[in-house]
Amino acid sequence: MGYAHFQVTVSEKIARVSINRPQKANALHLPAWEELKAVMEEMGQRADVRVVVLSGEGKLFCAGIDLELLMSVQRLEAIPSAADRRESLYAMVIKLQDCVSSIERCRKPVMAAIHNGCIGGGVDIIAACDLRYCSEDAYFVIKEIDMGMVADLGTLQRLPKFMRPASVAEMAYTGRAVKAREAVELGLVNACLATREEMLSHVEQVALQIASKSPASIRGTKEVLRHAADHPVAEGLEYIARHNAEHLLSDDLKETFRALMEKRTPRYND
Protein backbone atom coordinates (compact mmCIF):
# COMPACT_ATOMS: atom_id res chain seq x y z
CA MET A 1 0.00 0.00 0.00
CA GLY A 2 1.03 3.63 -0.46
CA TYR A 3 1.91 5.91 2.44
CA ALA A 4 1.61 9.69 2.74
CA HIS A 5 4.29 10.30 5.36
CA PHE A 6 6.77 7.49 4.76
CA GLN A 7 8.69 6.29 1.73
CA VAL A 8 8.72 2.49 1.57
CA THR A 9 10.62 0.32 -0.92
CA VAL A 10 11.40 -3.39 -0.75
CA SER A 11 14.22 -5.18 -2.56
CA GLU A 12 16.73 -7.92 -1.72
CA LYS A 13 14.53 -8.88 1.27
CA ILE A 14 15.16 -5.44 2.83
CA ALA A 15 12.37 -2.93 3.52
CA ARG A 16 13.77 0.58 3.34
CA VAL A 17 11.41 2.83 5.30
CA SER A 18 12.08 6.57 5.43
CA ILE A 19 10.23 9.21 7.44
CA ASN A 20 9.11 11.64 4.75
CA ARG A 21 8.07 14.95 6.30
CA PRO A 22 11.22 16.97 5.55
CA GLN A 23 9.26 20.23 5.49
CA LYS A 24 8.51 19.56 9.18
CA ALA A 25 12.00 18.25 10.02
CA ASN A 26 10.35 14.81 10.08
CA ALA A 27 8.30 15.74 13.15
CA LEU A 28 5.31 13.42 13.36
CA HIS A 29 1.69 14.53 13.71
CA LEU A 30 -1.02 12.02 14.63
CA PRO A 31 -1.61 10.67 11.08
CA ALA A 32 2.15 10.05 10.75
CA TRP A 33 2.34 8.20 14.07
CA GLU A 34 -0.60 6.05 12.98
CA GLU A 35 1.07 5.45 9.63
CA LEU A 36 4.29 4.37 11.38
CA LYS A 37 2.28 1.62 13.08
CA ALA A 38 0.68 0.60 9.78
CA VAL A 39 4.08 0.41 8.07
CA MET A 40 5.60 -1.74 10.81
CA GLU A 41 2.62 -4.08 10.83
CA GLU A 42 2.77 -4.49 7.06
CA MET A 43 6.53 -5.11 7.05
CA GLY A 44 6.13 -7.63 9.86
CA GLN A 45 3.61 -9.60 7.80
CA ARG A 46 5.28 -9.46 4.38
CA ALA A 47 7.02 -12.70 3.47
CA ASP A 48 9.44 -10.88 1.13
CA VAL A 49 10.77 -8.71 3.98
CA ARG A 50 13.42 -10.09 6.34
CA VAL A 51 14.79 -6.86 7.83
CA VAL A 52 13.65 -3.22 8.00
CA VAL A 53 15.90 -0.15 7.71
CA LEU A 54 14.35 3.03 9.15
CA SER A 55 15.85 6.38 8.14
CA GLY A 56 14.73 9.97 7.59
CA GLU A 57 14.46 12.22 4.54
CA GLY A 58 15.83 15.78 4.54
CA LYS A 59 18.05 17.49 7.10
CA LEU A 60 17.09 15.60 10.27
CA PHE A 61 16.33 12.01 11.16
CA CYS A 62 13.34 13.02 13.30
CA ALA A 63 12.44 16.14 15.29
CA GLY A 64 9.93 14.22 17.42
CA ILE A 65 6.28 15.11 17.96
CA ASP A 66 4.84 17.79 15.71
CA LEU A 67 3.80 20.94 17.58
CA GLU A 68 0.43 20.57 15.89
CA LEU A 69 -0.16 17.44 17.97
CA LEU A 70 1.01 19.10 21.18
CA MET A 71 -1.33 22.03 20.50
CA SER A 72 -4.23 19.62 20.16
CA VAL A 73 -3.35 18.20 23.58
CA GLN A 74 -3.55 21.69 25.09
CA ARG A 75 -7.07 22.04 23.70
CA LEU A 76 -8.15 19.24 26.04
CA GLU A 77 -8.06 21.87 28.81
CA ALA A 78 -11.43 22.98 27.48
CA ILE A 79 -13.03 19.73 28.73
CA PRO A 80 -14.93 20.77 31.89
CA SER A 81 -14.52 17.53 33.82
CA ALA A 82 -11.06 16.86 35.28
CA ALA A 83 -11.75 13.12 35.15
CA ASP A 84 -12.67 13.32 31.45
CA ARG A 85 -9.52 15.37 30.72
CA ARG A 86 -7.35 12.77 32.41
CA GLU A 87 -9.09 9.96 30.55
CA SER A 88 -8.63 11.71 27.19
CA LEU A 89 -4.95 12.39 27.85
CA TYR A 90 -4.39 8.84 29.04
CA ALA A 91 -6.02 7.44 25.89
CA MET A 92 -3.86 9.66 23.66
CA VAL A 93 -0.61 8.67 25.38
CA ILE A 94 -1.52 4.97 25.20
CA LYS A 95 -2.32 5.34 21.49
CA LEU A 96 1.03 6.99 20.71
CA GLN A 97 2.90 4.45 22.86
CA ASP A 98 1.27 1.69 20.80
CA CYS A 99 2.48 3.31 17.57
CA VAL A 100 6.08 3.32 18.86
CA SER A 101 5.78 -0.20 20.27
CA SER A 102 4.79 -1.45 16.80
CA ILE A 103 8.51 -1.19 15.96
CA GLU A 104 9.40 -3.52 18.82
CA ARG A 105 6.51 -5.86 17.95
CA CYS A 106 7.51 -6.07 14.28
CA ARG A 107 8.53 -9.69 13.67
CA LYS A 108 11.56 -8.59 11.65
CA PRO A 109 14.66 -6.77 12.99
CA VAL A 110 14.37 -2.99 12.61
CA MET A 111 17.59 -1.03 12.08
CA ALA A 112 17.65 2.73 12.67
CA ALA A 113 19.93 4.74 10.33
CA ILE A 114 20.25 8.14 12.01
CA HIS A 115 21.67 11.36 10.62
CA ASN A 116 21.74 14.79 12.24
CA GLY A 117 19.03 15.44 14.84
CA CYS A 118 17.20 12.68 16.69
CA ILE A 119 15.07 14.64 19.11
CA GLY A 120 12.28 13.86 21.59
CA GLY A 121 9.94 11.38 19.94
CA GLY A 122 12.78 10.45 17.58
CA VAL A 123 14.63 8.98 20.56
CA ASP A 124 11.46 7.04 21.49
CA ILE A 125 11.48 5.60 17.97
CA ILE A 126 15.11 4.49 17.91
CA ALA A 127 14.85 3.07 21.43
CA ALA A 128 12.26 0.62 20.08
CA CYS A 129 14.55 -0.46 17.20
CA ASP A 130 16.76 -3.55 17.38
CA LEU A 131 19.94 -1.92 16.04
CA ARG A 132 21.00 1.73 15.75
CA TYR A 133 23.67 3.34 13.54
CA CYS A 134 24.48 7.01 13.02
CA SER A 135 26.61 9.42 11.05
CA GLU A 136 29.10 11.74 12.73
CA ASP A 137 26.74 14.73 12.51
CA ALA A 138 24.10 12.92 14.60
CA TYR A 139 22.98 14.11 18.01
CA PHE A 140 20.37 12.79 20.44
CA VAL A 141 18.19 14.84 22.78
CA ILE A 142 15.55 13.78 25.30
CA LYS A 143 13.83 17.10 24.69
CA GLU A 144 10.68 16.67 26.76
CA ILE A 145 12.28 18.11 29.93
CA ASP A 146 12.77 21.45 28.14
CA MET A 147 9.07 21.54 27.29
CA GLY A 148 7.89 20.97 30.84
CA MET A 149 7.02 17.35 30.14
CA VAL A 150 8.09 13.85 31.11
CA ALA A 151 9.08 11.64 28.15
CA ASP A 152 6.23 9.15 27.86
CA LEU A 153 6.57 7.07 24.66
CA GLY A 154 9.23 4.58 25.75
CA THR A 155 12.58 6.39 26.02
CA LEU A 156 12.71 6.17 29.83
CA GLN A 157 11.59 2.54 29.80
CA ARG A 158 13.74 1.17 26.95
CA LEU A 159 17.04 3.07 27.06
CA PRO A 160 18.06 1.86 30.56
CA LYS A 161 17.89 -1.72 29.24
CA PHE A 162 20.90 -1.19 26.97
CA MET A 163 22.52 1.99 28.33
CA ARG A 164 23.82 2.86 31.78
CA PRO A 165 20.75 4.02 33.72
CA ALA A 166 22.65 7.00 35.17
CA SER A 167 23.54 8.18 31.65
CA VAL A 168 19.90 7.98 30.62
CA ALA A 169 18.94 9.90 33.76
CA GLU A 170 21.44 12.66 32.98
CA MET A 171 20.09 12.99 29.42
CA ALA A 172 16.50 13.04 30.68
CA TYR A 173 17.13 15.54 33.51
CA THR A 174 19.26 17.99 31.52
CA GLY A 175 17.97 17.70 27.95
CA ARG A 176 21.56 18.00 26.74
CA ALA A 177 22.54 16.84 23.27
CA VAL A 178 24.57 13.63 23.15
CA LYS A 179 26.75 13.66 20.04
CA ALA A 180 27.53 10.69 17.84
CA ARG A 181 30.85 9.53 19.30
CA GLU A 182 29.53 9.75 22.85
CA ALA A 183 26.40 7.88 21.76
CA VAL A 184 28.63 4.94 20.76
CA GLU A 185 30.45 5.05 24.12
CA LEU A 186 27.12 5.07 25.98
CA GLY A 187 25.77 2.13 24.00
CA LEU A 188 23.00 4.20 22.45
CA VAL A 189 24.15 3.29 18.93
CA ASN A 190 26.04 0.31 17.55
CA ALA A 191 28.42 2.32 15.37
CA CYS A 192 29.13 5.81 14.03
CA LEU A 193 30.28 6.39 10.44
CA ALA A 194 31.86 9.57 9.11
CA THR A 195 29.09 10.62 6.71
CA ARG A 196 25.45 9.87 6.09
CA GLU A 197 26.35 8.05 2.88
CA GLU A 198 28.94 5.86 4.61
CA MET A 199 26.50 5.14 7.42
CA LEU A 200 23.73 4.10 5.00
CA SER A 201 26.20 1.91 3.09
CA HIS A 202 27.28 0.22 6.33
CA VAL A 203 23.67 -0.32 7.40
CA GLU A 204 22.91 -1.80 3.98
CA GLN A 205 25.73 -4.31 4.36
CA VAL A 206 24.56 -5.38 7.81
CA ALA A 207 20.96 -5.61 6.53
CA LEU A 208 22.07 -7.83 3.64
CA GLN A 209 23.86 -10.09 6.11
CA ILE A 210 20.72 -10.41 8.21
CA ALA A 211 18.55 -10.96 5.13
CA SER A 212 20.78 -13.86 4.06
CA LYS A 213 20.04 -15.84 7.24
CA SER A 214 17.16 -18.20 7.95
CA PRO A 215 14.11 -15.91 8.21
CA ALA A 216 12.46 -18.21 10.77
CA SER A 217 15.61 -18.15 12.90
CA ILE A 218 15.88 -14.36 12.69
CA ARG A 219 12.26 -13.99 13.77
CA GLY A 220 12.81 -16.47 16.59
CA THR A 221 15.96 -14.70 17.73
CA LYS A 222 14.12 -11.36 17.96
CA GLU A 223 11.31 -13.01 19.90
CA VAL A 224 13.72 -14.64 22.36
CA LEU A 225 15.76 -11.44 22.81
CA ARG A 226 12.56 -9.50 23.57
CA HIS A 227 11.55 -12.11 26.12
CA ALA A 228 15.02 -12.10 27.73
CA ALA A 229 14.90 -8.34 28.23
CA ASP A 230 11.95 -8.67 30.63
CA HIS A 231 12.56 -12.03 32.34
CA PRO A 232 15.19 -13.66 34.57
CA VAL A 233 17.79 -15.95 33.00
CA ALA A 234 16.11 -19.14 34.24
CA GLU A 235 12.80 -18.15 32.64
CA GLY A 236 14.62 -17.18 29.45
CA LEU A 237 16.32 -20.57 29.24
CA GLU A 238 12.99 -22.35 29.70
CA TYR A 239 11.47 -20.11 27.01
CA ILE A 240 14.15 -20.89 24.41
CA ALA A 241 14.00 -24.60 25.26
CA ARG A 242 10.27 -24.64 24.53
CA HIS A 243 10.74 -22.46 21.43
CA ASN A 244 13.36 -24.78 19.93
CA ALA A 245 11.43 -27.90 20.88
CA GLU A 246 8.71 -26.55 18.60
CA HIS A 247 10.80 -24.92 15.84
CA LEU A 248 14.30 -26.45 15.72
CA LEU A 249 13.55 -29.30 13.28
CA SER A 250 12.68 -26.94 10.43
CA ASP A 251 13.03 -26.78 6.66
CA ASP A 252 15.66 -24.07 7.21
CA LEU A 253 17.78 -26.43 9.31
CA LYS A 254 17.54 -29.09 6.59
CA GLU A 255 18.51 -26.55 3.94
CA THR A 256 21.51 -25.47 6.05
CA PHE A 257 22.79 -29.05 6.20
CA ARG A 258 22.18 -29.56 2.47
CA ALA A 259 24.13 -26.40 1.70
CA LEU A 260 27.02 -27.50 3.91
CA MET A 261 27.19 -30.88 2.19
CA GLU A 262 27.01 -29.28 -1.27
CA LYS A 263 29.45 -26.47 -0.32
CA ARG A 264 27.09 -23.67 -1.35
CA THR A 265 25.23 -20.76 0.24
CA PRO A 266 21.89 -21.77 1.81
CA ARG A 267 18.75 -20.72 -0.06
CA TYR A 268 15.97 -20.14 2.46
CA ASN A 269 12.32 -19.77 1.46
CA ASP A 270 10.54 -16.54 2.40
Kinemage of the C-alpha trace (Angstrom):
@kinemage 1
@onewidth
@group {chain A} dominant
@subgroup {mainchain}
@vectorlist {calphas} color= white
{ca met a 1} P 0.000 0.000 0.000
{ca gly a 2} L 1.027 3.625 -0.457
{ca tyr a 3} L 1.906 5.906 2.445
{ca ala a 4} L 1.612 9.685 2.742
{ca his a 5} L 4.290 10.303 5.362
{ca phe a 6} L 6.772 7.485 4.756
{ca gln a 7} L 8.694 6.290 1.726
{ca val a 8} L 8.725 2.489 1.567
{ca thr a 9} L 10.620 0.323 -0.922
{ca val a 10} L 11.403 -3.392 -0.750
{ca ser a 11} L 14.218 -5.175 -2.556
{ca glu a 12} L 16.734 -7.916 -1.724
{ca lys a 13} L 14.535 -8.880 1.266
{ca ile a 14} L 15.156 -5.444 2.834
{ca ala a 15} L 12.372 -2.934 3.524
{ca arg a 16} L 13.768 0.584 3.341
{ca val a 17} L 11.414 2.827 5.298
{ca ser a 18} L 12.076 6.566 5.429
{ca ile a 19} L 10.227 9.207 7.437
{ca asn a 20} L 9.114 11.645 4.751
{ca arg a 21} L 8.065 14.952 6.299
{ca pro a 22} L 11.220 16.972 5.549
{ca gln a 23} L 9.260 20.230 5.493
{ca lys a 24} L 8.510 19.559 9.177
{ca ala a 25} L 12.001 18.249 10.022
{ca asn a 26} L 10.350 14.809 10.084
{ca ala a 27} L 8.301 15.739 13.154
{ca leu a 28} L 5.306 13.420 13.359
{ca his a 29} L 1.691 14.529 13.707
{ca leu a 30} L -1.025 12.018 14.634
{ca pro a 31} L -1.612 10.671 11.084
{ca ala a 32} L 2.147 10.051 10.749
{ca trp a 33} L 2.337 8.200 14.069
{ca glu a 34} L -0.602 6.053 12.978
{ca glu a 35} L 1.072 5.452 9.632
{ca leu a 36} L 4.290 4.366 11.384
{ca lys a 37} L 2.284 1.616 13.082
{ca ala a 38} L 0.683 0.598 9.777
{ca val a 39} L 4.082 0.412 8.070
{ca met a 40} L 5.595 -1.743 10.811
{ca glu a 41} L 2.619 -4.076 10.833
{ca glu a 42} L 2.767 -4.489 7.059
{ca met a 43} L 6.526 -5.114 7.054
{ca gly a 44} L 6.126 -7.627 9.864
{ca gln a 45} L 3.609 -9.602 7.797
{ca arg a 46} L 5.281 -9.459 4.378
{ca ala a 47} L 7.022 -12.702 3.470
{ca asp a 48} L 9.437 -10.884 1.132
{ca val a 49} L 10.772 -8.708 3.983
{ca arg a 50} L 13.419 -10.085 6.340
{ca val a 51} L 14.791 -6.859 7.825
{ca val a 52} L 13.651 -3.219 8.004
{ca val a 53} L 15.904 -0.150 7.714
{ca leu a 54} L 14.351 3.027 9.150
{ca ser a 55} L 15.852 6.378 8.137
{ca gly a 56} L 14.729 9.973 7.588
{ca glu a 57} L 14.456 12.224 4.542
{ca gly a 58} L 15.830 15.776 4.543
{ca lys a 59} L 18.051 17.489 7.096
{ca leu a 60} L 17.089 15.600 10.270
{ca phe a 61} L 16.332 12.011 11.161
{ca cys a 62} L 13.345 13.024 13.304
{ca ala a 63} L 12.440 16.138 15.292
{ca gly a 64} L 9.926 14.220 17.422
{ca ile a 65} L 6.280 15.109 17.960
{ca asp a 66} L 4.844 17.794 15.707
{ca leu a 67} L 3.805 20.936 17.583
{ca glu a 68} L 0.426 20.568 15.887
{ca leu a 69} L -0.158 17.442 17.968
{ca leu a 70} L 1.007 19.104 21.180
{ca met a 71} L -1.326 22.032 20.502
{ca ser a 72} L -4.226 19.617 20.158
{ca val a 73} L -3.347 18.205 23.578
{ca gln a 74} L -3.550 21.694 25.086
{ca arg a 75} L -7.067 22.037 23.705
{ca leu a 76} L -8.145 19.241 26.037
{ca glu a 77} L -8.059 21.873 28.811
{ca ala a 78} L -11.433 22.979 27.482
{ca ile a 79} L -13.026 19.730 28.727
{ca pro a 80} L -14.930 20.772 31.886
{ca ser a 81} L -14.523 17.532 33.824
{ca ala a 82} L -11.063 16.856 35.276
{ca ala a 83} L -11.751 13.118 35.146
{ca asp a 84} L -12.667 13.319 31.455
{ca arg a 85} L -9.522 15.374 30.724
{ca arg a 86} L -7.354 12.774 32.411
{ca glu a 87} L -9.092 9.958 30.547
{ca ser a 88} L -8.629 11.708 27.186
{ca leu a 89} L -4.953 12.393 27.848
{ca tyr a 90} L -4.392 8.835 29.040
{ca ala a 91} L -6.020 7.441 25.890
{ca met a 92} L -3.865 9.659 23.657
{ca val a 93} L -0.614 8.671 25.378
{ca ile a 94} L -1.518 4.972 25.202
{ca lys a 95} L -2.317 5.339 21.493
{ca leu a 96} L 1.029 6.991 20.714
{ca gln a 97} L 2.896 4.446 22.857
{ca asp a 98} L 1.269 1.691 20.800
{ca cys a 99} L 2.480 3.313 17.571
{ca val a 100} L 6.075 3.322 18.857
{ca ser a 101} L 5.780 -0.202 20.266
{ca ser a 102} L 4.785 -1.450 16.805
{ca ile a 103} L 8.514 -1.191 15.961
{ca glu a 104} L 9.398 -3.522 18.818
{ca arg a 105} L 6.512 -5.858 17.952
{ca cys a 106} L 7.514 -6.070 14.281
{ca arg a 107} L 8.531 -9.685 13.669
{ca lys a 108} L 11.562 -8.589 11.646
{ca pro a 109} L 14.657 -6.770 12.992
{ca val a 110} L 14.366 -2.988 12.615
{ca met a 111} L 17.589 -1.032 12.080
{ca ala a 112} L 17.652 2.731 12.667
{ca ala a 113} L 19.928 4.737 10.333
{ca ile a 114} L 20.247 8.138 12.015
{ca his a 115} L 21.672 11.360 10.621
{ca asn a 116} L 21.742 14.787 12.240
{ca gly a 117} L 19.028 15.444 14.836
{ca cys a 118} L 17.202 12.685 16.690
{ca ile a 119} L 15.067 14.639 19.112
{ca gly a 120} L 12.284 13.859 21.592
{ca gly a 121} L 9.944 11.381 19.939
{ca gly a 122} L 12.776 10.455 17.578
{ca val a 123} L 14.626 8.979 20.563
{ca asp a 124} L 11.460 7.045 21.489
{ca ile a 125} L 11.476 5.598 17.966
{ca ile a 126} L 15.113 4.492 17.908
{ca ala a 127} L 14.854 3.073 21.433
{ca ala a 128} L 12.264 0.619 20.081
{ca cys a 129} L 14.550 -0.460 17.200
{ca asp a 130} L 16.756 -3.549 17.378
{ca leu a 131} L 19.936 -1.915 16.035
{ca arg a 132} L 20.996 1.734 15.753
{ca tyr a 133} L 23.667 3.337 13.540
{ca cys a 134} L 24.481 7.006 13.020
{ca ser a 135} L 26.611 9.424 11.049
{ca glu a 136} L 29.098 11.741 12.735
{ca asp a 137} L 26.736 14.730 12.513
{ca ala a 138} L 24.099 12.916 14.599
{ca tyr a 139} L 22.981 14.110 18.009
{ca phe a 140} L 20.374 12.790 20.439
{ca val a 141} L 18.194 14.839 22.779
{ca ile a 142} L 15.545 13.783 25.296
{ca lys a 143} L 13.831 17.102 24.689
{ca glu a 144} L 10.683 16.673 26.763
{ca ile a 145} L 12.284 18.110 29.928
{ca asp a 146} L 12.774 21.452 28.141
{ca met a 147} L 9.066 21.536 27.290
{ca gly a 148} L 7.885 20.974 30.843
{ca met a 149} L 7.018 17.352 30.140
{ca val a 150} L 8.091 13.852 31.109
{ca ala a 151} L 9.079 11.644 28.152
{ca asp a 152} L 6.226 9.149 27.855
{ca leu a 153} L 6.572 7.069 24.664
{ca gly a 154} L 9.227 4.581 25.747
{ca thr a 155} L 12.576 6.389 26.022
{ca leu a 156} L 12.708 6.168 29.830
{ca gln a 157} L 11.594 2.536 29.795
{ca arg a 158} L 13.745 1.171 26.948
{ca leu a 159} L 17.042 3.069 27.058
{ca pro a 160} L 18.061 1.856 30.557
{ca lys a 161} L 17.890 -1.725 29.240
{ca phe a 162} L 20.896 -1.189 26.967
{ca met a 163} L 22.519 1.992 28.333
{ca arg a 164} L 23.824 2.858 31.781
{ca pro a 165} L 20.749 4.021 33.722
{ca ala a 166} L 22.648 7.002 35.173
{ca ser a 167} L 23.544 8.179 31.654
{ca val a 168} L 19.900 7.983 30.621
{ca ala a 169} L 18.939 9.902 33.760
{ca glu a 170} L 21.436 12.665 32.975
{ca met a 171} L 20.089 12.985 29.424
{ca ala a 172} L 16.504 13.040 30.679
{ca tyr a 173} L 17.129 15.540 33.512
{ca thr a 174} L 19.261 17.990 31.520
{ca gly a 175} L 17.969 17.703 27.954
{ca arg a 176} L 21.562 18.001 26.739
{ca ala a 177} L 22.540 16.842 23.272
{ca val a 178} L 24.569 13.628 23.148
{ca lys a 179} L 26.754 13.658 20.036
{ca ala a 180} L 27.530 10.694 17.841
{ca arg a 181} L 30.847 9.526 19.304
{ca glu a 182} L 29.535 9.746 22.854
{ca ala a 183} L 26.404 7.875 21.762
{ca val a 184} L 28.626 4.943 20.757
{ca glu a 185} L 30.445 5.046 24.116
{ca leu a 186} L 27.124 5.071 25.984
{ca gly a 187} L 25.772 2.125 23.999
{ca leu a 188} L 23.003 4.201 22.450
{ca val a 189} L 24.152 3.295 18.929
{ca asn a 190} L 26.042 0.307 17.545
{ca ala a 191} L 28.424 2.323 15.371
{ca cys a 192} L 29.133 5.806 14.033
{ca leu a 193} L 30.276 6.385 10.445
{ca ala a 194} L 31.859 9.566 9.105
{ca thr a 195} L 29.086 10.620 6.706
{ca arg a 196} L 25.446 9.872 6.088
{ca glu a 197} L 26.352 8.048 2.876
{ca glu a 198} L 28.936 5.857 4.608
{ca met a 199} L 26.499 5.136 7.416
{ca leu a 200} L 23.731 4.101 5.001
{ca ser a 201} L 26.202 1.908 3.092
{ca his a 202} L 27.280 0.222 6.330
{ca val a 203} L 23.674 -0.320 7.403
{ca glu a 204} L 22.909 -1.798 3.981
{ca gln a 205} L 25.732 -4.309 4.359
{ca val a 206} L 24.559 -5.378 7.809
{ca ala a 207} L 20.963 -5.608 6.528
{ca leu a 208} L 22.070 -7.827 3.637
{ca gln a 209} L 23.861 -10.094 6.107
{ca ile a 210} L 20.717 -10.409 8.208
{ca ala a 211} L 18.548 -10.955 5.126
{ca ser a 212} L 20.782 -13.862 4.060
{ca lys a 213} L 20.037 -15.835 7.235
{ca ser a 214} L 17.163 -18.196 7.946
{ca pro a 215} L 14.112 -15.914 8.212
{ca ala a 216} L 12.457 -18.205 10.766
{ca ser a 217} L 15.613 -18.151 12.900
{ca ile a 218} L 15.885 -14.355 12.687
{ca arg a 219} L 12.259 -13.990 13.775
{ca gly a 220} L 12.812 -16.466 16.590
{ca thr a 221} L 15.957 -14.696 17.735
{ca lys a 222} L 14.125 -11.360 17.958
{ca glu a 223} L 11.305 -13.007 19.900
{ca val a 224} L 13.717 -14.641 22.356
{ca leu a 225} L 15.756 -11.444 22.813
{ca arg a 226} L 12.565 -9.501 23.572
{ca his a 227} L 11.548 -12.111 26.123
{ca ala a 228} L 15.015 -12.101 27.726
{ca ala a 229} L 14.901 -8.335 28.234
{ca asp a 230} L 11.954 -8.670 30.628
{ca his a 231} L 12.565 -12.026 32.341
{ca pro a 232} L 15.195 -13.659 34.575
{ca val a 233} L 17.793 -15.949 32.998
{ca ala a 234} L 16.111 -19.144 34.235
{ca glu a 235} L 12.797 -18.151 32.641
{ca gly a 236} L 14.622 -17.183 29.451
{ca leu a 237} L 16.318 -20.573 29.241
{ca glu a 238} L 12.993 -22.346 29.702
{ca tyr a 239} L 11.468 -20.110 27.014
{ca ile a 240} L 14.146 -20.891 24.406
{ca ala a 241} L 13.997 -24.600 25.260
{ca arg a 242} L 10.272 -24.635 24.526
{ca his a 243} L 10.743 -22.461 21.433
{ca asn a 244} L 13.359 -24.782 19.928
{ca ala a 245} L 11.429 -27.900 20.885
{ca glu a 246} L 8.712 -26.554 18.597
{ca his a 247} L 10.805 -24.922 15.837
{ca leu a 248} L 14.304 -26.455 15.717
{ca leu a 249} L 13.551 -29.298 13.275
{ca ser a 250} L 12.678 -26.943 10.432
{ca asp a 251} L 13.029 -26.777 6.664
{ca asp a 252} L 15.659 -24.073 7.213
{ca leu a 253} L 17.781 -26.431 9.309
{ca lys a 254} L 17.543 -29.091 6.594
{ca glu a 255} L 18.514 -26.548 3.935
{ca thr a 256} L 21.512 -25.472 6.049
{ca phe a 257} L 22.791 -29.052 6.204
{ca arg a 258} L 22.184 -29.564 2.467
{ca ala a 259} L 24.126 -26.396 1.697
{ca leu a 260} L 27.022 -27.497 3.910
{ca met a 261} L 27.187 -30.882 2.187
{ca glu a 262} L 27.008 -29.275 -1.267
{ca lys a 263} L 29.447 -26.475 -0.323
{ca arg a 264} L 27.093 -23.666 -1.346
{ca thr a 265} L 25.227 -20.763 0.238
{ca pro a 266} L 21.888 -21.771 1.812
{ca arg a 267} L 18.749 -20.717 -0.062
{ca tyr a 268} L 15.968 -20.140 2.458
{ca asn a 269} L 12.323 -19.769 1.460
{ca asp a 270} L 10.540 -16.545 2.398
